[in-house]
Structures are given as structure tokens and as C-alpha cells.
Amino acid sequence: MTSGSAKEQYTLGVRYIRGKGVDKDLAIAEKLLRVAAGQDHTLAMTNLGNVIQHRTTARKEFVEATKWFRATAEKGMAEGQYHLGQSYQHGKGAPHNYASAAEWYGKAAAQELPKAINALALLYRNGLGVEMDFAKAQELYRQAAKKGYSKAQYNLAIMTLKTAVTQSEYLTAAKLPQAAAARNHRAAQYQLAKMYEQGEGVPWDHSRAWMWMKISADNGFKRAKAGLPVLVDKMGRTN
């Protein structure tokens, strides 16, 4: 199983991660990815770091995962740069350092990786490692949202809704959680339910509010689970 080219080892390792054509088995996946990573296969390095990071809470393991992320990041791989930024942002496998996180997110964002653009926007929004800049954050969220990244669509919607004054602004903001909700973003589904419940940017519609609240709750979003019986009670009193 561990014979063959690095590309073959990587491809088979990913199949075991996803359970595609084989039973899902992260232990086998890790073994295969280690072989490929040892042959300098950059995608294998990044995926190996992810497998290690998701199977442990031990500091030593996070340090190893970050080692693989750094190896690919320094080779200019956007995925590795993003994950190295995550290591710095959360202090897992690297010193907690928002400025370093912003630096690596910026490198990945320059290669138009949507999740890196979204992560960098969050730092600008909160002034973490960079000077707080709402306009910059909003523009970055917009860039990632245009690429179909649901988290950015949701984050942009929240920022826009907080500053919306006119009905036109609400209508513009309303399109964003709808797109994210359609991509199964749980928080966006909840937000869309609240918008239908309150008639913000969309027509007041308790039936649609219930539908999206139920979908969000079924997807495990805690606020939707708590909000669903409240909405049902409200619908009963309204009717």
C-alpha cells in the first residue's frame, strides 16, 4: 500500500480521508500521506497537517502539523499559508501571534484563496494584528463572497445589516444570507429566518421564517434550536 509514486500515495490517502471508493480510515490516510509528504509532495504535506491536527489535542501533535503547514507555506502554497495563519491566530503549534497570522493570510489572500480572504477580513474587522478597518474588512468579505464562499457571504451580510438604514440597503444585505443559506451555512439559515420573521430586507413571512429556522435547527445550530419553539409560539399567537 505504501509503494508507488508520491502522487499515487497522496491520491489514495485523500480517498481514505473522504471514504471515496474505500472505507474512511484516517489512520491509513495518515500513513499514506506521510509517505508522499516525505517525497516532498506539497498537497500531501498540507493534508497530512490537517489529519494530524484533527485527530489530537496534544501540543506536540499541533507542532508537527504546523511544521507541515510551514513547509508548504514557504513553498508558496496558498493552502499551507492559510493553515499556518490559523496556527498563529489560534496559538496551536505556533506562538499566538495575530500579526503573523495576518501576514500569512495576506499571502494566501493574494492568491485569491477565499477562506484566507475571509480570515484576513475578520482580523481587520476586529483590529487583531492589523489596524482596525471596517471598510477594508467589508471589501475583503465582498471579494470572498463573490467567489461563493458561504462564510464570507454570511459575515458580509451581518456587517451590512448592522449599518443598513434604508430599505434598499436591507434588500442588498438580504441577498447575502440567502446565498449562504442555500450553501447550507447554518448561521446564515438562522439569520435568514430572523429576517423573514421581522421583515428586514425580505417580505414578512412567518412560514418562510419557520422553514429556514427548522433547517438551521436540523443542521445543529443551537440558536435555531432555541428559537424554533419561540417562533412557533409567535406564529400561533399571530394566527
Protein Blocks (a to p, Z undefined) as FASTA:
>chain_A
ZZccfklmmmmmmmmmnopoiacdfklmmmmmmmmmmnopaklmmmmmmmmmmmccbfkl
mmmmmmmmmmmmmnopaklmmmmmmmmmnopoiacdfklmmmmmmmmmmnopaklmmmmm
mmmmnopoiacdfklmmmmmmmmmmnopaklmmmmmmmmmmmpmbfmlmmmmmmmmmmmm
mnopaklmmmmmmmmmnopoiacdfklmmmmmmmmmmnopaklmmmmmmmmmmmmmmZZ
